[in-house]
Amino acid sequence: MRLLILFGAQAVGKMTVGQALTRITPMKLFHNHMTIEPVLELFDNFNSRAILRLREVIFEEFAQSDRYGLIFTMQWALNVQDDWDYIAHIAEIFEKAGAQVDYCELIAPLNVRLERNVTENRMKEKPSKRDTGRSEWLIMNAEQEYRNISEPGEMPFERYLRLENTNLSPEEAAEKIAAHFGYERLS
């Protein structure tokens, strides 16, 4: 069992790279909006308790399954201790089940992320991002409030990859990630 925590700033390409990884490896993608969007639809607001509880069930059940691996994407605010604790909690669920946990940080500058914020795939997969003015405001606000790029030497993980994906296609980024972590390939 493998768990890849694929993280980075908003609109850096986490979901799209994760989708590309599922096309070349037996891993399954669980991007953060897979729980955010239904909760927003049902509650008309960001009910973090419901989102976290839904994720917990998925993590626990998947970790106990016989699946090859899971890709989980999220924006990790590196200046927020609760986010560090949450990542450690997710990793612990999988490690207790004997899984290998890998960490990949995607990095791209703000101007690139603002362009990616309005892509067709993002609009299709994340209905809450279709209000592009609000989505852009959220990105700009996060830029001010959170530190979403690690500092040199900050990541304490043995199995970690920092990947600048500004000039990489999702497929190229996926190939680099799969090769770095030695993921099984689909035939």
Salt bridges, closest charged atoms under 4 A:
GLU37 OE2 - HIS33 ND1 2.67
GLU56 OE2 - HIS89 NE2 2.79
GLU92 OE2 - LYS96 NZ 3.70
ASP102 OD2 - ARG2 NH2 3.22
ASP102 OD1 - ARG159 NE 2.48
GLU125 OE2 - LYS124 NZ 3.34
GLU143 OE2 - ARG113 NH2 2.32
GLU151 OE2 - ARG147 NE 3.74
GLU154 OE2 - ARG147 NH2 2.77
GLU171 OE2 - ARG23 NH2 3.15
GLU175 OE1 - ARG185 NH1 2.79
